[in-house]
């Protein structure tokens, strides 16, 4: 009887569970967090494609050479972002990492680490632009095309999400949101969006710092055929129109009175500030300067070298005269 009672007491004794130590808890939480985090996938480089209408230039310059050498030695440290094709699951468009992929090809890599983003095409377009908004140097053509890509994708999303807004209200909200993201005014965003009406050759002149933003906006109101007429005169006369001339062309184009003859007449007129100048295309200078160096910095550096050369020649003449 006593033995039976003893067995009952043992059965009634509660079992104390072992508590996790602080180290075990932290390791468990770390493991759970890692399991939730997306893992990069190694993707064959031939299955990676530039994003459609990618607005940014990938240049083979000194900066690209440095990136190529770094990737050759260390590999790609930060995975790229990609969008999986809907009609071909094994193919991908690059959202962020065009320069890294180009450098990886030059370095001879066969695959690249990438995060596959489960997003819509419009969301991917917005991600592409957002990842480049705050680069040190963005060319006018890149701003124009990237702002339009972001604007169009965001506008489509806005129209789908809020059907109560009018077209003008959707446009206003989209302009303001982009301006806030970039850190500029809504008017400045509208100027760059307007540049998409320029022919590619005039946009290239803007990238070469031969046409200013305000001038480019005025010329964007000319029909394409007259823009090509103007381009031919710019090349022939080796000069660009003044802002006042471009404004006159804009007004006459709007009223329908602008002709080839009028453009030629305006371009042939001597400008008050017109002086002889030397123009060197940026592509001829790009191999001598980093990508983030501005045209103004390049000009000042060249003038400094010329001044140093003049001083050396003066000292040499002084020595010879002794």
N, C-alpha and C positions, 0 to 999 in steps of 0.2 A: 504493500500500500504506500509506504514512504517513498519507494522507488518510483511509483507511478506519479506521485505528487511532485517529486523532483523533476521528472521529465516534463510535467506541465509547466513548471516555473521556467525551465529552460526554453520552452516553446514560446512563452509569453515575453521573454527578454527581447527588446527591440534591437534590430541590427543597425548599427551606426554606419552610414555611408561615408566613404573616404572623400574628403573635400579636395578639389583641385588646388594645386599650389598656384601662386601668382604667375610663375613661369609657364605652367601648363595652360593657364587661362590665356595668357598673351600669345602663346604659340598657336592655340586653337583659333583665336580670333584672327591672327595673321593668316592662317591657312584658309579660313573661311573668306577673308577679304581677297586673297590671291585667286581663289576659285571663282569669285564673282568678276574679277577684273579680266577684260579681254586680253587674249594672248596674240602677239604678232604672228603672222604666217609667212613662211618663206615662199615667195612667188617667183617663178622663172622670169627673167628679165624680158624675154621675147613676148610675154603675155601682158606686159604693161604698156599702155598706150597714152599719149598726151590727151588731156581732157579736150573734148570738142570745143573749138573756138577759144582755146586757151589764150588769154589776153597778154601774157607776160613773155618777154623775149628771153631765150636761153642762149647766152653768148659764150663763145669759146675765147675767153680772155684770160688775163692773169689770175683773176679770182677763181675761174673754173679750173685752171691748172693746179692751183693750191688745193682746191676741194678734191680734185682727182687724186692727187698725191696722198692726201689725208685718208681718203677711202681705201686707196691701195694698201696703206700701212695698217689701218685700224678697222676697216670695214665701215658700214653705215651704223652709227651709234644710235640715231633716232629713227625708228621705223617711219615709213611714209604712210600716207592715208590714200586709200583707193576706193573706187565705186565699182561694184561688180555688174557686168553687163547683164541685162535681163534676158536677152535672147541667146547668150553664150556664157554660161556660168563660170567657165574657166578663163575668161578674159576680163581685164580690168582697166578702167580709166584712172589716171593719177589725179587725185584731188590736191594733195600737198606733197611736194618732193620732186618736181620736174628736174631741177638742177642736180639733185642727188642721184636720180636715175641716169641722167646724161653722164655724170661723172663716173658712176658705177660701170656704165658701158665702156667708157674710155679706159677705166682701170682693169677691165677684163672680168668683172664679176658675172656670174651666171644667174644669180638670184638675189633678191632684195627683200629684207624684212618689211612687212606691211600690215597695217590694221585695216581690215575690211569694214567699211562703215555701212551699217544697215539703215540707209537714208534714201529719200526720194531724189530724183534728178535735180529738182529745184533746190533742195536742201544741200546737195553736193555742190551746186554752183555757188551758193552763198558761202559755204565753208571754204571753197577755193579762194574766193575774193577776201574773206575775213582773215585768212592765214597770211595774206600778203599786204594788207592795208597799211601796215606801219613799217614797211621796209624803208631803209635810209634813202634810197633813190628809186623813184618810179617815174618812167618817162611819160610825157603827155599822152601818147597813144595808148600806153598801158592803163593809165587812169581812165581814159575815155572808154575803152573797151571793157575794163573790169567793172567800172561803175555801172555800165549798161547791163552787163551780165547779172550783177547783184540786183539792180533795180528791176529788171524784167522778172527774175525769179521771185523776188520778194513781192512784187506787184501781183503776180499770179497767185501766190499763197494768200495774200491779203484779200483778193477778190473771192477766193474760195471760202475763206474763214469768216468773212463779214459781208454778207450779201446786202446789208442795209446801207452801206456806204455808196455814195455816188462815185463816178469815175474820177472827178476832180479831187474829192476827199481822199480817195485811195492814193492818188498820185502825190498829194501834199504830205500824207503820212509817210509814204515811202521815201520821198526826198528828205524829210526831216530826220528820219531814222538813220539813213545813210550818212547824212551830214554829221550827226552826233557820233556815229561810229568812227568816221574819218577824223573828226575834230576840226571841221570847217563849217562854212555857212551853206545854207540851202541854195543860195544864188550861185556859189562856186560849183556845187554839184551839178546844177543845171547847165553851167557853161561847159563843163567837161562832157556831159551827156550830149550836148549840141555838137561837139567835135566829131561824133560818129557820122555826121553828114558830110564830112570832108572826104575827098578821094584819098586813097592810101599814100600817094606821093606827097601831098601837102601835109599829111600827118607826119610823114617821115621828116619833112623840113622842120616841123615843130620839135621832133625828137633831136634834131641837130642844132636846136636853139636859134634857127634862122627866122622863125615865125613865132611871135609871142601869143599868149593865150587869147587876149582880147582881139587881136588881129585874126587869129584862126576862127574865133566865133563869128566874126563879121563875114569872113569868106565862106563859112559853112552854109550861108543862105543862097549862094550862087548855085544854079543847076550844074550837074556834073560836067556837061559838055563845055560850059564856060569856065569851070574850074580847070579843065585841061588846057583851055586856051590861055588862061592866066599862068599855069605851070610852064607852058612853052615860053612865054615872055619872061618869066623869072629866070629860066635857064639861059635864054638868049641875051638878056640885058644884065644878067648877074646882079639882080637887085629884087627886093620884095616891095610890095606896095606899103605906103604909110597907113596908119590907122584911119586917117581922114579919107584917103582914097578907097580903102576897103569899105568904109562906112557908106561912101557914095555908091560903090558897086552893090552893096547890100540893098540900099534903098531903090536903086534902079532895077535890080533883079526882082524885088518885091512888086514893083509897079509894072514889070514886064517890058521895060524900055532898054535894058542892058543888052548890048551887042558886042561882038568881037571887036568892032571898030572902036567902040567906047572904051573897052578895056585897054586896047592898044594905045589909044589917045592918052588915057590917064597914066599908064605905065611909062610912056615916053616923056611925060612932063617931069622936069627936074624938081626934086624935092629940096626944100630949104636945108635940110640936114644931110643931104646925100653926099657921101664922101667915098673915095676909093677904099676898098677893104679887101682883105685876104680871107677866104673861107676854106677851112680844112674839115672835110667830113669826119664825123665822130668815129666811124668804123676804122679810119686810118690812124686814129689816136688811141683806140681802145686797148691795144696791146701794150701801151706804155703806162697806162694808169689803172688803178683799181676801179671796180664797178661803181663804188659809192662816191667817186670824185665828181664834182659838178663841173659843167662847162666853165663857170666863172673861176673855179679853182685852177682848171687847166690853163685858162688864159693868163692868170696871174703867174703861174709857174713858168710858162713859156716866156713871158715878159721879164721875169726875174733872171732866167738863163741868158736871155739876150743882153740884159744889163751887165751881168757878170762877164759875158764874153767881151763887151765893149770896154769894160774896165781893164781886162787882161790885155787887150790890144793897146790901150793907152799906156799901160805900164811897160809893154814891150817896146813901143815907140820911144818912150823916155829913156830906156836903157840903151837903145841903139843910137840915140842922139848924144850920149855922153862921150 
